Amino acid sequence: MELNYKLHHKDYLKQQLYQASKNKNIQKRKIRSWILLSFSGIAVTFLSYNSDNFVLFLFFCFITLSTIIFYPVYFKDRFKTHYKKHISETYKKRFGEKINIIFKESFLESKDITGELKLNYSVFSEIIEVSTHYFISIETGGTLIIPKEYLENLDKISDFFRKLAFKSKIEYQNDLDWKW
């Protein structure tokens, strides 16, 4: 099977956000920060209540409730902004460049502006399918990004990846409902 496509900023962003959403350290940091900010706000609110300054008390009540309610949204937006900037700086010369991948019996060949690459299927750690992309994780830490929007015969491609995962004993994750 042969695939030809181009990657754009949004494709790299989707892959980075997916990995971040599944990273346990990032999730722990989010929860820890949220709890710390919330408890700090509650403590300051009680201190302001004890100071007999009602306006200050209302102000800190508003700030604390806003933090408790909106911090998860803020955290996601902050990470998305960080990854957008990182991708723009790191991959800007790769946007819109043609990528050719040929899946052979026991390996794949990839050609792009950086050169040619042969990867044995044995170095794949997992194949992930989300609603818009396929991500093929490699044991060394890299990821092949395959956007669905440029592909034809998605059912055939999906079946190919499932069979490849089964045959090569690679984990296949169907995460079609994933959203950042």
C-alpha positions in Angstrom: 0.0 0.0 0.0 1.2 3.5 -0.9 0.2 6.8 0.8 0.9 10.3 -0.5 0.0 13.3 1.6 1.3 16.6 3.0 1.5 17.6 6.6 0.4 21.1 7.9 0.6 22.9 11.2 -2.8 21.5 12.3 -1.5 17.9 11.8 1.5 18.4 14.0 -0.7 20.2 16.5 -3.2 17.4 16.7 -0.4 14.8 17.3 1.2 17.0 20.0 -2.1 17.6 21.8 -3.0 13.9 21.6 0.2 12.9 23.2 -0.1 15.6 25.9 -3.7 14.5 26.7 -2.4 10.9 27.3 0.7 11.9 29.3 0.2 11.1 33.0 2.8 13.6 34.1 0.9 16.5 32.4 -2.4 15.3 33.8 -0.9 15.2 37.3 0.6 18.6 36.9 -2.8 20.0 35.8 -4.6 18.5 38.8 -1.8 19.5 41.2 -1.9 23.1 40.0 -5.6 23.3 40.0 -5.8 22.0 43.6 -3.0 24.3 44.8 -4.6 27.4 43.2 -8.1 26.5 44.4 -6.9 25.9 48.0 -4.8 29.1 48.0 -7.8 31.0 46.8 -10.0 29.5 49.5 -7.4 30.3 52.2 -7.1 34.0 51.0 -10.9 34.2 50.8 -11.2 33.1 54.5 -8.5 35.5 55.5 -10.3 38.3 53.8 -13.5 37.3 55.5 -11.8 37.5 58.9 -10.5 41.0 58.1 -14.0 42.5 58.1 -13.6 43.9 54.6 -16.7 42.7 52.8 -15.6 44.0 49.4 -12.3 42.3 49.6 -14.1 39.1 50.6 -16.4 39.3 47.6 -13.5 40.0 45.3 -11.6 36.9 46.5 -14.8 34.8 46.4 -15.1 35.7 42.7 -11.4 35.0 41.9 -11.5 31.7 43.7 -14.7 30.5 42.1 -13.4 31.6 38.7 -10.2 29.6 39.3 -12.1 26.5 40.3 -14.4 26.6 37.4 -12.2 27.9 34.6 -8.7 26.6 35.3 -9.1 23.4 33.3 -10.1 25.5 30.2 -7.2 27.9 30.8 -4.8 25.0 31.2 -5.9 23.4 27.9 -5.7 26.8 26.1 -2.2 27.5 27.6 -0.9 24.1 26.4 -2.4 24.5 23.0 -0.8 28.0 22.6 2.6 26.5 23.8 2.4 23.7 21.2 1.3 26.1 18.4 4.4 28.2 19.0 6.7 25.2 19.4 5.4 23.6 16.1 5.7 26.9 14.2 9.3 27.2 15.3 10.3 23.5 14.9 8.5 22.3 11.8 7.9 25.4 9.7 10.1 24.2 6.9 8.1 20.9 6.7 4.6 22.4 6.2 3.1 21.5 2.9 5.9 19.2 1.8 5.0 16.0 0.1 5.4 12.7 2.0 5.4 9.3 0.4 5.0 6.2 2.5 5.1 2.7 1.0 4.1 -0.2 3.2 6.0 -3.4 2.3 5.8 -6.9 3.8 7.9 -6.3 6.9 8.8 -2.6 6.8 7.8 0.8 5.4 9.7 3.2 3.2 9.2 6.9 3.8 10.4 9.7 1.5 10.1 13.4 2.3 12.3 16.5 2.0 14.6 15.3 4.8 15.4 12.1 2.9 14.5 8.4 2.8 13.8 6.2 5.8 13.1 2.5 6.2 11.4 1.4 9.4 10.8 -2.2 10.4 7.3 -2.9 11.7 9.0 -4.4 14.8 9.9 -0.9 16.0 6.3 0.3 16.0 5.0 0.5 19.6 1.3 1.3 18.7 -1.0 2.5 16.0 -3.5 5.1 17.1 -6.6 6.0 15.1 -8.4 9.3 16.1 -11.2 10.8 14.1 -8.9 12.9 11.8 -5.5 11.1 11.9 -3.5 7.9 12.3 -0.5 8.1 14.6 2.1 5.4 14.4 4.3 5.5 17.5 7.9 4.3 17.2 9.7 2.8 20.2 12.5 5.4 19.9 10.0 8.1 20.6 9.0 9.4 17.2 5.6 9.4 15.6 4.4 9.0 12.0 1.5 11.3 11.4 -1.0 10.3 8.7 -3.9 12.7 8.2 -7.1 11.1 7.0 -8.4 14.1 5.0 -5.9 13.5 2.2 -6.5 9.8 1.9 -8.9 7.8 -0.2 -10.4 4.4 0.8 -10.3 5.0 4.5 -12.0 1.7 5.3 -9.3 -0.1 3.3 -6.5 1.8 5.1 -8.1 1.2 8.5 -8.4 -2.5 7.8 -4.8 -2.6 6.7 -3.6 -0.9 9.9 -5.7 -3.3 12.0 -4.3 -6.3 10.2 -0.7 -4.9 10.4 -1.2 -4.4 14.2 -2.5 -7.9 14.7 0.1 -9.5 12.5 3.1 -7.6 13.9 1.7 -7.7 17.5 1.5 -4.0 17.8 -1.1 -2.3 20.0 -3.9 -0.8 18.0 -5.9 2.0 19.7 -9.2 3.1 18.3 -9.7 6.6 19.9 -12.2 8.1 17.5 -14.0 10.0 20.2 -10.8 11.8 21.4 -11.0 15.6 21.6 -8.6 18.1 23.1 
